[in-house]
């Protein structure tokens, strides 16, 4: 439900292409090696780096079975590269997406093998936006822009659904509007907002319904209540002196807002902390942010 804004995305995509190619060259009998041998360099590049808006119409290269690409995905991401790093861990760390882009509720950190993890890597799942279980999309199994780091819950709920908002591109349907999380019961009684705010989503789309986002966000009443309480506590007369006080010790206005609201309040950092979109949308609802 949030767009992954990362200026390093294209360089990472090119590094991923190189990593795949090097793996295939080093392991010519592997499934990736067989793919390299059966299609031209241009065909291989076009498949791996197909832009997100063109994925659905991307064709499987001739002489390649889509199921081969799907098997290549499972094999490649279970193996290590020349640097000794597991390929899936490498990709997720390179993307630096810290929060699930589908729900914006769960961290997507990685943990390398250790005794505490029983010798296993811990990482978010890689969702295939166009599902590899569908014969029409199996050949997109290793396409860079079809791989979305996500939390297990979203990956499970999404299943084989092709949603209408792509985290690397945005709306696949141009006239769609962004879903907005808001408080439904905004009346103030006795100078206070309701103890249990009712949270709803406007402009619902296939993402919000498939991932049960309204039902999940409705459980964050305590978090929303804290935002509403802070809005009442930090009125203009208190907010301005607080800004000046923090600026006196070297904090920027963005730092101060993050401290006050407990989250990032600029859209560029929505992939950095859970519930950032919720925070931004509610602050906009009450004209705290413009």
Secondary structure, DSSP 8 states (H G I E B T S, - for coil): ------TTHHHHHHHHHHHHHHHHHHTTTSHHHHHHHHS-HHHHHHHHT--GGGGGG----TT--HHHHHHHHHHHTTSB-TTS-BHHHHHHHHHT--B-TTTS-SB---B-S-GGGTT--B--EEEESS-TTSTTTGGGTT-GGGEEEE-HHHHHHHTT---SEETTTEESSTT----EEEES----BTTB--SS--EEEES--HHHHHTTHHHHHTT-HHHHHHHHHHHHHS-HHHHHHHHHHHHTTT--HHHHHHHHHTS--SGGGTTTSTTHHHHHHHHHHTTS--
